[in-house]
Amino acid sequence: MESTERTKLHIEEFVHDFNNLMTIILGNVQQILFYIDKDCVYYKNIKAIENATKKAVNITREVKNNVCLDSMHTNTIYQAECIM
């Protein structure tokens, strides 16, 4: 495997793992938001965590899409990863 392909694979693995972490955080934050009142002292902070997590998920999606689009031109192995 060439160095560029190896680097792309590492990026894809990192993005996948990071996205999994963000999914766990977002799920827990949304569960907290479901159970607390909007008048709660911590509501704005928890809402900020939710928004930041959503932004992080979007960034990881963009990185994955850019890596996959570039990879599809050089190696068909990555095409299945891009569809998922």
C-alpha positions as a Markdown table, in Angstrom:
| # | Residue | x | y | z |
|---|---|---|---|---|
| 1 | Met | 0.0 | 0.0 | 0.0 |
| 2 | Glu | 1.4 | 3.4 | -1.0 |
| 3 | Ser | 2.0 | 6.1 | 1.6 |
| 4 | Thr | -0.8 | 8.3 | 0.3 |
| 5 | Glu | -3.3 | 5.4 | 0.4 |
| 6 | Arg | -2.2 | 4.5 | 3.9 |
| 7 | Thr | -2.6 | 8.1 | 5.0 |
| 8 | Lys | -6.1 | 8.2 | 3.6 |
| 9 | Leu | -7.0 | 5.0 | 5.3 |
| 10 | His | -5.8 | 6.3 | 8.6 |
| 11 | Ile | -7.9 | 9.5 | 8.1 |
| 12 | Glu | -10.9 | 7.4 | 7.3 |
| 13 | Glu | -10.4 | 5.3 | 10.4 |
| 14 | Phe | -9.9 | 8.4 | 12.6 |
| 15 | Val | -13.0 | 10.1 | 11.2 |
| 16 | His | -15.0 | 6.9 | 11.8 |
| 17 | Asp | -13.9 | 6.6 | 15.4 |
| 18 | Phe | -14.3 | 10.3 | 16.1 |
| 19 | Asn | -17.8 | 10.2 | 14.6 |
| 20 | Asn | -18.7 | 7.3 | 16.9 |
| 21 | Leu | -17.6 | 9.4 | 19.9 |
| 22 | Met | -19.6 | 12.3 | 18.7 |
| 23 | Thr | -22.7 | 10.1 | 18.3 |
| 24 | Ile | -22.4 | 8.9 | 21.9 |
| 25 | Ile | -22.0 | 12.5 | 23.2 |
| 26 | Leu | -24.8 | 13.8 | 21.1 |
| 27 | Gly | -27.2 | 11.0 | 22.1 |
| 28 | Asn | -26.5 | 11.6 | 25.8 |
| 29 | Val | -26.8 | 15.4 | 25.5 |
| 30 | Gln | -30.1 | 15.1 | 23.6 |
| 31 | Gln | -31.4 | 12.7 | 26.3 |
| 32 | Ile | -30.5 | 15.3 | 29.0 |
| 33 | Leu | -32.2 | 18.0 | 27.1 |
| 34 | Phe | -35.3 | 15.9 | 26.9 |
| 35 | Tyr | -35.5 | 15.6 | 30.6 |
| 36 | Ile | -34.5 | 19.1 | 31.8 |
| 37 | Asp | -36.6 | 22.3 | 31.7 |
| 38 | Lys | -35.6 | 25.1 | 29.5 |
| 39 | Asp | -35.5 | 27.2 | 32.7 |
| 40 | Cys | -32.7 | 25.0 | 34.1 |
| 41 | Val | -29.5 | 26.9 | 34.8 |
| 42 | Tyr | -27.5 | 24.4 | 32.7 |
| 43 | Tyr | -29.9 | 24.3 | 29.7 |
| 44 | Lys | -27.9 | 26.9 | 27.6 |
| 45 | Asn | -24.6 | 25.1 | 28.3 |
| 46 | Ile | -26.0 | 21.7 | 27.4 |
| 47 | Lys | -27.6 | 23.2 | 24.3 |
| 48 | Ala | -24.1 | 24.6 | 23.4 |
| 49 | Ile | -22.6 | 21.2 | 23.8 |
| 50 | Glu | -25.3 | 19.8 | 21.4 |
| 51 | Asn | -24.6 | 22.5 | 18.8 |
| 52 | Ala | -20.8 | 22.0 | 19.0 |
| 53 | Thr | -21.2 | 18.2 | 18.7 |
| 54 | Lys | -23.4 | 18.6 | 15.6 |
| 55 | Lys | -20.7 | 20.9 | 14.1 |
| 56 | Ala | -18.1 | 18.3 | 14.8 |
| 57 | Val | -20.2 | 15.6 | 13.1 |
| 58 | Asn | -20.6 | 17.8 | 10.1 |
| 59 | Ile | -16.8 | 18.5 | 9.9 |
| 60 | Thr | -16.0 | 14.8 | 10.1 |
| 61 | Arg | -18.6 | 14.1 | 7.4 |
| 62 | Glu | -16.9 | 16.7 | 5.2 |
| 63 | Val | -13.5 | 15.3 | 5.8 |
| 64 | Lys | -14.7 | 11.7 | 5.1 |
| 65 | Asn | -16.4 | 12.9 | 1.9 |
| 66 | Asn | -13.3 | 14.7 | 0.7 |
| 67 | Val | -11.0 | 11.8 | 1.4 |
| 68 | Cys | -13.4 | 9.3 | -0.2 |
| 69 | Leu | -14.0 | 11.4 | -3.3 |
| 70 | Asp | -10.3 | 11.8 | -3.8 |
| 71 | Ser | -9.7 | 8.1 | -3.1 |
| 72 | Met | -12.4 | 6.9 | -5.6 |
| 73 | His | -10.3 | 8.3 | -8.4 |
| 74 | Thr | -7.2 | 6.4 | -7.2 |
| 75 | Asn | -8.4 | 3.2 | -5.7 |
| 76 | Thr | -11.8 | 1.4 | -6.0 |
| 77 | Ile | -11.4 | -0.2 | -2.5 |
| 78 | Tyr | -12.5 | 3.1 | -0.9 |
| 79 | Gln | -15.8 | 3.3 | -2.9 |
| 80 | Ala | -17.6 | 1.0 | -0.6 |
| 81 | Glu | -16.5 | 3.1 | 2.4 |
| 82 | Cys | -17.9 | 6.2 | 0.7 |
| 83 | Ile | -21.3 | 4.7 | 0.2 |
| 84 | Met | -21.7 | 3.8 | 3.9 |
